[in-house]
Amino acid sequence: MAAASVDVRPVEDRLLELGLGSKVKDDYMMTSSKILNIIYRYRLTKALDAHDKWSEGTPKFLAVISKFVKAGKTVRMCLPAFPFKSANKTFKVLDGLVYNDLLTIPDRDVWAYGEELRAISAKRCEHIEFSRLKDLVSLPLPAELEEVTYIANATNFRRALLNKFARDDLDVSQEIAEKEDTRLTYCGYTRFLENDLQYIFPRSTSRSGKKYKKDVKLLAKEMIARGYAFAAAVKENFPDYLRLSIHQSTGQNKISISLLPTDTSYSTPWHCSVAFTAGGNLTSGPKGDFETDPRFELIWEAGRPSFFREKSARSL
């Protein structure tokens, strides 16, 4: 994926350039701009085909952050992520009840992966909290879900989400044509589905290359439709949170961030594996690429594959 550089100037400098300097005069706004500067360090490098509308988004983000600052509270951010919309277990591992049924991924796998994510977070990331679909829709459920209850209600979660938040009048093709953020997300979906579908809907005498590409677009559009419903649910349940995203965007309505300090476009952990170079730098890419590269070896931790490491020149 082609990428361009990110504008890393301080928020206050960019606002002054836009004639919005009055927004950074008071102490609350100055503190808010410093917080936003830190968040912007993790911005996803913008794709060349994406227009940068941060000048429209920055004042909105500052307004959200300043509410927390004025109240003396921790700035809360919401990141809809860790989606299970890939059946490719050779090159990636993913999660999320919103999409998994589209690609025949068992609800039980979703539960197991979600539980592991929470276990990792509890040990290493004390400021990260996870929400399930049950937190976004109203269903008569026990206070604490366990595996069987979760799996038994997985279809009910999806149905409740779509019944309440899906738009009957949504024209996905029109949204892709008219809204740049939607187009960028759609292009991301089709790019990964082009590779992933071969693991469950392989090309054959009954599924030509043309039909395969048509199926890719069909599933990508269905994922966009569900994504709209999911986004609406998130907005209703977390209305005052700063909205983050792992998808490419213009920066007008959400802050697209990279979750990995990598030198490649593979910036989401569920789309790739990570590797450390001989110099100690982190890089990322498809698991299969590292497995077939003789320069790298797989490192195991606690009996599980963890990351790849470049071998020293002496061992090659």
Summary of the structure (lengths in Angstrom):
residues: 316
radius of gyration: 21.0
end to end distance: 30.3
largest distance: 67.4
contacts: 863
relative contact order: 0.13
helix: 48%
strand: 11%
